[in-house]
């Protein structure tokens, strides 16, 4: 069960901290497990599967608007201040898991290869991943964030170091000409 919790939804889901999610986990992890397959006195077999109610999708994947392919992209995530910790920023590369919407303040697409984009999140108790309807104005519709690559930049999979873009090639040619 612990390995199943570790790889929830293939690494795309995480546990929620809502009251109903905590209650479902407590019922699932009730300490008295059955002694045999027909033992239903202590713990019903169906209760073991209630952990699914406590999960929510949190993976965000960036997709290039022009090609429609998933791409790597650095994100700067800002978590709002609560009574337990201060406002914090951290960087992550997509695909990644984001914190709950109730504590998330904003997400910013950063890095030199993609156009900057700031997404301010309104705190709500419901998750931002919905049905995947394309007409939905939510930026994390279905866990997908559409981004646009700058002209002359290669994707991270094609150019992991960043030395093949048009600007770096031009600077390299200028440096070569200056040394002769």
N, C-alpha and C positions, 0 to 999 in steps of 0.2 A: 504494500500500500504506500510505503514511503517513496519508492521509486516511481510509482504512478503519480504521486503528488509533485515530485521533482520535475517530471516531464509532462505537465498538464497540457493537453491539447497540442502535443508536439512542440512544446516550448512557447506557445502563443498565448497561453492563459495564465492567470495568477489568481490567488485567493483574494476575495473582497474582505473588507473590514466592517461591513454593515452588520447590524444585529441579527438579521435573518441568516446571513452567511455564517456567522459565528455559531449560531444555534444549530445549523445543519452540520457543521464540523464536529460539534460536541456530540451530537447524536451518532454521527458516523464513527467517531473514535471512542465510543463508550467502552470502558475498560474490560467488561465481561464479555468475551467472545464465546461463541458456541463451542462445545466440546466435540460435536459430531455433525454430520450433514443434516440430520433430522432434528437437531436440538434447537428449538425455538423458544425455550423458556427464558433465557437470559437476553438474547439479542437477536432480533429478526434479521435474516439474511438481506432483506431489501434495504435495511438501514445503512448498510455498508456503502451503498451507491448514492447517498444523499450529499456527498461532497461535491457532486456536480452542480448543485444549487449554489454552492459557495464560490464557484469560479466565475471569472469574467475575462473576456479577451482584452489584452492590453498591448499587443504587438502593433507596432507601426512600421509600415513598409513604404519607402519612397519609390515613386514611379516617374520616369522621365516622360514629360508630356509629348515630346516629339516622336519618340520611338515606341512608347507604351511598354517598355521593359523595366523591370525592377533594377534600381541602381543603389550603390552605396552612397551615403551622404552624411556628413557630420551634423548633428543637432545639438543645440544648447537648450537644456531643459531647466526651467526655473520652478522650484517648489515653493509654495507660499508659506509664510510664517504661521506657525500654530503655537499652542501653549507649550508644546514639548521641544520645539526646535526653531531656529531662526530661518529666515528665507535663504535658500541655498541655490546655487547654480552648479550644474555638472554637464559635461559633454559626453555624447554617445554617438555611435555610428549605426545607422539603420542597416538592417532590421534590428529593432530593439524593443524592449518592454518599457512602457511609460508607467509612472505612478498613477494612483487613482485620480480621477477627475476632481474630486473634492479638494485635493491638496495641490493640484497642478495649477500654476499661474500662467505660464506661457511657454511656447516652444518656438525656437528660432532656427531656421535653416542657415547654417554658417559654412564658411569655407570659400575658397577662391573660385571653385568650378561652377557653382550654382548660384542663381540669383537669390539674394537674401529675402527671406520671408519671415514675418513675425505673426504668430498665431496666438492671440490672447484667448484664454480659456475661461469661460464663465463657470464658476463652481456649481455643480449639480450633483445629485446623488446617483443619477443614472449614468451608465457608461456612454461614451461617445461613439461606440461602434454600433451601427444600426444595420439595417437590412442590406445595405450596399446599393441603394437606389441612387442613380447618377444625378437626379434632380435635387437631391438633398443638399442644402448649402453648407452643411457641416464639413470642416476641412478634413476630419479624420473619418470620413464616411467609409465604413467597412474596414478600417484600419489602414487605409491607403492615403498617402499624402503625395499629391502631384506637384512636381518641381520642374523647373526649366534650367537647362544647362546654358552657360554663357557661350557666346560664339568663340570658337577657337580653342575651347577646352575639351580635353578628352575625359572620358569617364574614369572612375577609380579602378575599374577592372582592366581597362585598356592601358592606363598610365598610372600605376600606383605611386610613383615618386613625384609626378607633376613636371617632368622635363620635356614632354612632347607637345605642350600647348603652343599656340602661335606666338604668344608673348615670350615664352622662355626660349623658343627658337630664334626670335629676333634679337633678344639680349645676348644669346650665344654668338650670333653672327657679328654683332657690334663688338663684343669682346675679342673675337678673332681678328677683326679688322684693326682694332687698336693695338694689338700686340705685334703687327707686322710693320 
